Amino acid sequence: MTTIWHNPKCSKSREALKLLEEKGEEMEVFKYLETAPSREEIEILLKKLGILARELMRTKEDLYKELGLANIEDENKLIDVLVEHPKLIERPILIRGDQAIIGRPVEKVIEFLGQ
């Protein structure tokens, strides 16, 4: 079973979802903007991705700049921001078992599904 953290307004996210559907992949679609992930879910995701909170953030978003996040180094504070502002979470994210990827570029999704 693959879980996709999906934003229907994002073309890359829609493309990843289409690839999952074409492959006939059993999946769960998590629309993280409708139901924000908990702190625990984000912490688990970061471990599966093997990255820090900033690497999960959309640093080019206006909100990122408005909140002055470039100057914050505290990992816990950055996770708090992701919980409060899920719009800042990079997408799409695919999760299968203990593995996860950020599906950009789409070739990463293709490679992940080929495992």
C-alpha positions in Angstrom: 0.0 0.0 0.0 1.3 3.4 -1.0 0.2 6.6 0.7 0.4 9.8 -1.2 0.3 13.2 0.5 -1.6 15.0 -2.2 -2.5 18.5 -3.1 -5.1 18.4 -6.0 -4.1 21.9 -7.1 -0.5 20.9 -7.7 0.4 19.6 -11.2 3.3 17.5 -9.9 1.0 15.9 -7.2 -1.7 15.2 -9.8 0.9 13.6 -12.1 2.2 11.4 -9.3 -1.4 10.3 -8.5 -2.0 9.5 -12.1 1.1 7.3 -12.2 -0.1 5.4 -9.1 -3.5 4.9 -10.8 -2.0 3.8 -14.1 0.2 1.3 -12.2 -2.9 -0.1 -10.4 -1.2 0.7 -7.1 -3.2 0.1 -4.0 -3.1 3.5 -2.4 -4.4 5.9 0.2 -4.7 9.6 -0.7 -4.0 11.9 2.1 -5.1 15.5 1.3 -2.9 17.1 3.9 -4.3 20.6 3.2 -7.8 19.4 4.2 -6.7 17.4 7.2 -3.4 18.8 8.5 -0.9 16.2 9.6 -0.1 16.0 13.3 3.3 16.8 14.7 3.8 13.0 15.2 2.9 12.3 11.6 5.4 14.9 10.4 8.1 13.6 12.7 7.6 10.0 11.4 7.6 11.3 7.8 10.9 13.2 8.3 12.5 10.0 9.7 11.2 8.0 6.7 12.5 10.6 4.3 15.8 10.9 6.2 15.7 14.7 6.1 15.3 17.7 8.3 12.2 19.9 8.5 13.6 22.6 6.3 14.2 20.1 3.5 10.4 19.4 3.6 9.5 23.0 3.3 8.5 24.9 0.1 11.1 27.6 0.6 9.9 29.7 -2.4 6.4 30.2 -0.9 5.6 33.7 0.1 4.5 32.4 3.5 8.0 31.0 4.1 9.4 34.5 3.6 6.6 36.2 5.5 7.3 34.0 8.6 11.1 34.7 8.4 11.8 30.9 8.4 15.2 31.3 6.7 16.5 32.6 10.0 15.1 29.8 12.2 17.5 26.9 13.0 15.5 25.2 15.7 14.2 21.9 14.3 11.3 21.8 16.7 10.1 25.3 15.8 10.3 24.4 12.1 8.2 21.3 12.7 5.7 23.4 14.6 5.4 25.7 11.6 4.8 22.7 9.3 2.0 21.6 11.6 0.5 25.0 11.7 1.0 25.8 8.0 0.8 22.6 5.9 0.8 24.7 2.8 4.6 24.8 3.3 4.9 21.0 3.0 6.6 20.0 -0.3 4.6 17.7 -2.5 3.8 15.1 -3.6 5.1 12.7 -1.0 4.8 9.0 -1.4 5.1 6.6 1.5 5.4 2.8 1.4 6.3 1.0 4.6 9.4 2.6 6.1 10.3 4.3 2.8 9.2 7.7 1.6 10.2 10.2 -1.2 9.3 13.7 -2.2 8.1 13.1 -5.8 10.0 15.8 -7.5 10.9 15.4 -10.3 8.4 12.8 -11.5 11.3 10.4 -12.3 11.6 9.9 -8.5 8.0 8.7 -8.4 8.7 6.3 -11.3 11.8 5.0 -9.7 10.0 4.6 -6.3 7.1 2.7 -7.9 9.5 0.4 -9.7 10.9 -0.9 -6.4 
